[in-house]
């Protein structure tokens, strides 16, 4: 999926574990099929997972997660994969890597959510709980989290380039119109808050039809909370999105920035993963259709 992606096979992972955590060396190890783009994942035994960055752009995430997830987890209503051990670069592998808890359930792509309104409430509680946690020492938007939580204007160049690259794939004029409208929204001018940074179906676990966990905190940081609300468009439908907004008490400016985030992330991901990651392509197409539907309803109104 990336030009600089490493080949991370089972022999390498087994060697790293044996060298650095020999107590776990005899446990079964098997690769996990995932739509994730930044980390290779292996299941270790019955209750652990090994996560190894695939490329340099993801290398900063592991140490950040190891530092912050144990502190954040006790305050959150959804389970999160708390790291158990931090692995060091070795055996020709250049990055830090981690061993974390294995959480039950399947991602929301492969395991349907029974009730999107209930999911909207669950997600609103998760995001609200994140916002309430003390941000002292938290990392502001940067390369470590793809600048999630930064201003929408910081994404203008890449968003317009992505829209241009979609010419012939989908109609681009409505995308440009929606993006221009989003950029007119009042920017966030209050203190930064914690955000997951990348909430979508592939990063949510579902058990018995209900969302039970949020995973992959590579986008973790502090900043504008509108970023986390993009799940309202990349996962929910219009009715559940209204429930989501109501339970978050989102003001117009935050809501409009969130819609801009949903559009920007989707149009950037769609051409990038068009031929390599059908899951993210489908998530992106859903987000785009929901955003354009919103703008269509507003124009009709």
C-alpha positions as CSV (number, residue, x, y, z in Angstrom):
1,X,0.0,0.0,0.0
2,X,3.0,2.3,0.5
3,X,6.1,2.7,-1.7
4,X,8.4,2.4,1.4
5,X,6.5,-0.5,3.0
6,X,8.5,-3.2,4.7
7,X,8.1,-6.9,4.3
8,X,7.2,-8.1,7.8
9,X,6.9,-11.9,7.8
10,X,6.3,-14.4,10.6
11,X,10.0,-15.4,10.9
12,X,11.0,-11.8,11.7
13,X,8.2,-11.4,14.3
14,X,9.1,-14.7,15.9
15,X,12.7,-13.7,16.1
16,X,12.0,-10.3,17.7
17,X,9.7,-11.9,20.3
18,X,12.3,-14.6,21.1
19,X,15.1,-12.1,21.5
20,X,13.3,-9.5,23.5
21,X,10.4,-11.3,25.3
22,X,11.5,-14.9,25.6
23,X,8.7,-15.7,28.0
24,X,6.3,-15.4,25.1
25,X,8.5,-17.2,22.5
26,X,6.6,-20.5,22.7
27,X,3.1,-19.0,22.2
28,X,1.3,-19.5,18.9
29,X,1.8,-16.7,16.4
30,X,-0.3,-16.0,13.4
31,X,-0.9,-13.0,11.1
32,X,-4.1,-11.1,11.3
33,X,-5.8,-9.9,8.1
34,X,-6.6,-6.3,8.5
35,X,-7.5,-3.2,6.5
36,X,-5.1,-1.3,8.5
37,X,-2.5,0.6,6.5
38,X,0.2,1.5,9.0
39,X,0.9,-1.7,11.0
40,X,1.4,-5.4,10.5
41,X,-0.6,-7.3,13.1
42,X,0.1,-10.8,14.5
43,X,-1.9,-12.6,17.2
44,X,0.3,-13.9,20.0
45,X,-1.2,-16.6,22.0
46,X,-4.9,-16.1,22.8
47,X,-4.9,-12.7,24.5
48,X,-2.1,-10.6,22.9
49,X,-1.4,-8.9,19.6
50,X,1.9,-7.7,18.1
51,X,1.9,-4.5,16.1
52,X,4.8,-3.5,13.9
53,X,4.9,-0.3,11.7
54,X,5.0,-1.1,8.0
55,X,6.7,2.1,7.0
56,X,8.6,5.1,8.4
57,X,5.6,7.3,8.4
58,X,4.0,5.1,11.1
59,X,7.1,4.7,13.2
60,X,6.3,7.5,15.6
61,X,2.9,6.0,16.6
62,X,4.1,3.1,18.7
63,X,6.0,4.9,21.5
64,X,3.2,7.5,21.7
65,X,0.6,4.7,22.2
66,X,2.7,3.0,24.8
67,X,3.0,6.2,26.7
68,X,-0.6,7.5,26.6
69,X,-3.0,4.6,26.2
70,X,-2.4,3.2,29.7
71,X,-3.3,6.7,31.0
72,X,-6.3,7.2,28.9
73,X,-7.9,3.8,29.0
74,X,-9.3,3.9,32.6
75,X,-11.4,7.0,31.6
76,X,-13.0,5.6,28.4
77,X,-16.3,3.8,28.0
78,X,-15.0,1.6,25.2
79,X,-12.1,-0.9,25.5
80,X,-8.8,0.1,24.0
81,X,-5.7,-2.0,23.2
82,X,-3.5,-1.1,26.1
83,X,0.2,-1.9,25.3
84,X,1.9,-4.5,27.5
85,X,5.4,-4.2,26.2
86,X,7.5,-2.0,23.9
87,X,9.8,-3.7,21.5
88,X,13.1,-2.2,20.3
89,X,14.5,-2.0,16.7
90,X,16.5,-5.2,16.1
91,X,17.3,-8.1,13.7
92,X,17.2,-5.7,10.8
93,X,13.8,-4.3,11.7
94,X,14.3,-0.5,12.1
95,X,11.3,0.6,14.3
96,X,9.9,0.3,17.8
97,X,7.0,-2.2,17.9
98,X,4.5,-3.2,20.6
99,X,2.7,-6.1,22.2
100,X,-0.8,-5.2,23.4
101,X,-4.0,-6.7,24.7
102,X,-6.1,-8.7,22.2
103,X,-9.6,-7.5,22.4
104,X,-12.7,-9.6,21.5
105,X,-14.9,-8.8,18.6
106,X,-14.5,-8.1,14.9
107,X,-14.1,-4.8,13.1
108,X,-17.3,-3.0,12.1
109,X,-16.5,-3.7,8.4
110,X,-16.9,-7.5,8.8
111,X,-19.3,-7.6,11.7
112,X,-22.5,-5.5,11.2
113,X,-23.7,-3.0,13.8
114,X,-27.3,-3.9,14.8
115,X,-28.5,-0.4,15.6
116,X,-26.8,2.7,14.2
117,X,-28.6,5.0,16.6
118,X,-27.2,3.0,19.5
119,X,-23.8,3.1,17.9
120,X,-24.1,6.9,17.5
121,X,-24.7,7.2,21.3
122,X,-21.9,4.9,22.1
123,X,-19.5,6.9,19.9
124,X,-20.6,10.2,21.3
125,X,-19.9,9.0,24.8
126,X,-16.5,7.8,23.8
127,X,-15.6,11.1,22.2
128,X,-17.0,13.1,25.1
129,X,-15.0,11.0,27.6
130,X,-11.8,11.6,25.6
131,X,-12.5,15.4,25.6
132,X,-12.7,15.5,29.4
133,X,-9.3,14.0,30.0
134,X,-6.5,16.3,31.1
135,X,-4.3,17.2,28.1
136,X,-1.2,18.2,30.0
137,X,1.8,16.9,28.0
138,X,-0.4,15.6,25.2
139,X,1.0,15.7,21.6
140,X,-0.3,18.5,19.4
141,X,-1.0,17.7,15.7
142,X,2.1,16.6,13.8
143,X,3.6,14.0,11.7
144,X,3.0,11.4,14.4
145,X,-0.7,11.6,13.8
146,X,-1.1,12.8,10.2
147,X,-1.8,16.3,11.6
148,X,-5.2,15.2,12.8
149,X,-6.8,17.9,14.9
150,X,-5.0,20.7,13.0
151,X,-7.0,23.4,11.1
152,X,-8.9,22.5,8.0
153,X,-6.9,25.1,6.0
154,X,-3.8,23.1,6.6
155,X,-5.3,20.3,4.4
156,X,-6.3,22.6,1.6
157,X,-3.5,21.8,-0.9
158,X,-3.6,18.0,-0.5
159,X,-7.4,18.0,-0.6
160,X,-7.7,20.0,-3.8
161,X,-4.9,17.8,-5.4
162,X,-6.8,14.7,-4.4
163,X,-10.1,16.0,-5.8
164,X,-8.3,16.8,-9.1
165,X,-6.9,13.2,-9.2
166,X,-10.5,11.9,-8.9
167,X,-11.4,13.4,-12.3
168,X,-13.0,10.6,-14.3
169,X,-13.6,8.5,-11.3
170,X,-16.4,10.6,-9.6
171,X,-17.8,14.0,-10.3
172,X,-15.5,16.5,-8.8
173,X,-17.4,19.8,-9.0
174,X,-19.6,18.9,-6.0
175,X,-16.5,17.9,-4.0
176,X,-14.9,21.3,-4.7
177,X,-18.1,23.1,-3.7
178,X,-18.4,21.1,-0.4
179,X,-14.7,21.7,0.4
180,X,-15.0,25.4,-0.3
181,X,-18.0,25.6,2.0
182,X,-16.1,23.8,4.8
183,X,-13.2,26.2,4.6
184,X,-15.5,29.1,5.3
185,X,-16.4,27.7,8.7
186,X,-15.2,29.5,11.9
187,X,-12.0,27.7,13.1
188,X,-11.6,26.1,16.5
189,X,-10.6,28.8,19.0
190,X,-10.8,27.0,22.3
191,X,-8.4,24.8,24.2
192,X,-7.2,21.6,22.5
193,X,-8.8,18.3,23.6
194,X,-7.8,14.7,23.2
195,X,-8.9,13.0,20.0
196,X,-8.5,9.5,18.6
197,X,-7.9,11.0,15.2
198,X,-9.1,8.1,12.9
199,X,-12.5,6.8,13.9
200,X,-14.1,4.6,11.2
201,X,-15.5,1.2,10.8
202,X,-12.1,-0.6,10.5
203,X,-11.0,0.9,13.8
204,X,-14.0,-0.1,15.8
205,X,-14.7,-3.6,17.2
206,X,-18.2,-5.0,17.3
207,X,-19.3,-7.8,19.6
208,X,-22.9,-9.2,19.4
209,X,-23.9,-6.3,17.2
210,X,-22.6,-3.5,19.5
211,X,-19.5,-1.4,19.4
212,X,-17.2,-2.5,22.3
213,X,-13.8,-1.2,21.5
214,X,-11.8,1.5,19.6
215,X,-8.5,0.4,18.2
216,X,-5.5,1.9,16.2
217,X,-4.7,5.1,18.1
218,X,-2.0,6.1,15.6
219,X,-4.0,9.4,15.1
220,X,-4.0,10.1,18.8
221,X,-3.2,13.7,19.8
222,X,-4.7,16.9,21.1
223,X,-6.4,19.5,18.9
224,X,-9.7,20.5,17.3
225,X,-12.3,17.8,18.3
226,X,-14.1,18.2,15.0
227,X,-11.7,15.6,13.6
228,X,-13.3,12.8,15.6
229,X,-16.8,13.7,14.5
230,X,-16.0,12.6,10.9
231,X,-17.3,9.1,11.9
232,X,-20.7,10.7,11.6
233,X,-20.2,10.6,7.8
234,X,-17.8,7.7,7.2
235,X,-19.9,5.2,9.3
236,X,-23.4,6.6,10.1
237,X,-26.4,7.4,8.0
238,X,-28.4,10.7,8.1
239,X,-30.7,9.5,10.9
240,X,-28.0,8.1,13.2
241,X,-25.8,11.2,12.4
242,X,-28.6,13.4,13.9
243,X,-28.6,11.3,17.0
244,X,-24.8,11.5,17.1
245,X,-24.8,15.3,16.9
246,X,-27.6,15.7,19.5
247,X,-25.7,13.6,22.1
248,X,-22.5,15.5,21.4
249,X,-24.3,18.9,21.5
250,X,-22.1,19.9,18.6
251,X,-22.4,23.6,17.6
252,X,-22.7,24.6,13.9
253,X,-19.1,25.5,13.4
254,X,-17.7,22.3,14.9
255,X,-20.2,20.2,12.9
256,X,-19.3,21.9,9.7
257,X,-15.6,21.5,10.3
258,X,-16.2,17.8,11.1
259,X,-18.0,17.4,7.7
260,X,-15.0,19.1,6.1
261,X,-12.7,16.6,7.8
262,X,-14.8,13.7,6.7
263,X,-14.7,15.0,3.1
264,X,-11.0,15.7,3.1
265,X,-9.9,12.4,4.6
266,X,-12.2,10.5,2.2
267,X,-11.1,12.3,-1.0
268,X,-7.4,11.9,-0.1
269,X,-7.7,8.2,0.8
270,X,-9.9,7.2,-2.2
271,X,-7.3,7.7,-5.0
272,X,-4.4,6.7,-2.8
273,X,-5.9,3.3,-1.9
274,X,-8.0,2.8,-5.0
275,X,-6.2,-0.3,-6.2
276,X,-4.8,-1.6,-2.9
277,X,-7.3,-1.3,-0.1
278,X,-11.0,-2.0,-1.0
279,X,-12.1,-1.5,2.6
280,X,-10.8,2.0,2.9
281,X,-12.1,2.8,-0.6
282,X,-15.6,1.7,0.4
283,X,-15.4,3.7,3.6
284,X,-14.3,6.8,1.6
285,X,-17.1,6.4,-0.9
286,X,-19.6,6.2,1.9
287,X,-18.3,9.3,3.5
288,X,-18.3,11.2,0.3
289,X,-21.9,10.2,-0.5
290,X,-23.0,11.2,3.0
291,X,-21.3,14.6,2.9
292,X,-22.7,15.4,-0.6
293,X,-26.1,14.3,0.6
294,X,-25.9,16.7,3.5
295,X,-24.9,19.6,1.2
296,X,-27.7,18.7,-1.3
297,X,-30.3,18.8,1.5
298,X,-29.0,22.2,2.6
299,X,-29.2,23.6,-0.9
300,X,-32.7,22.1,-1.4
301,X,-33.7,23.7,1.9
